[in-house]
Amino acid sequence: MDVLQISIAAMPFLLSLASRIGKAIAPCLLTSICTVLLGAEPHRAVMAWCVRMLIAAVALRERLRTS
């Protein structure tokens, strides 16, 4: 994997850090590691990335809604 692919894989994790919700950070970190490890199998890596984006987006939406 090159730098661009790793930065795209890490984007949802960084988004979950912005949400500052601990329950969202751990699953995003674990699926980020899975995405990097599954980089040779793109369809599985994309599925892990989509799940992680969903978790991070919901966490960020909840943070913005409460503030």
N, C-alpha and C positions, 0 to 999 in steps of 0.2 A: 504494500500500500504506500502511496506517496503522500506528501504533506496535504494536498488538497482533499484526498479521500479521508484522511484522519481528521482534518478540521471539520468536514461535513459530518463525520461520525460523532464528533464531540459537541456539535451544535446543540442538540437537545439537552445534554448534560449541563452545558453552560446556561441554557434557558432555565433549567430547574434550579440552578444556583441562584438565579435572579429571583425566583419565586420565594426563596428562603423558607421553604417547607421541608423539614427533614424527612418526612415520609415520601417525598417525591425524589429526593436526591439519591438515596440508596438504590432504588430500582433503575434509575437512569444511569447510574454509574455501572451497575452490573450489566445492563443491556448494551452499554457502550463497549464494555470489554468483549461481550459476545459478538457485537458487530465487527470489531477489529479481528477477532479470531475466525469469524465466518466470512472474511473478506474474499476467500477463494470461491465461495458459493454465493453469488450475488443475490439470488432470490431469497435466501434465508437471511442474509444481512439486511436487505431492504425491509423485510418483515419486522425484524428486531428494531430497526431504525424508526419505522412507522409507529410501533407500539410505544417506543420511548418518546417520540414527538407528541403523541396523544397524552401521555402522562404529564409531560412538562407543560404542555399548553393548558391543561386543566388546572394544574397547580398554579401557574402564573395568572390565569383568569380568576381563580379564587383569591389570590393575594390582591389583585387589583380591585376586586369586588368588595373586599373587606376594608380597604383603605380609602 
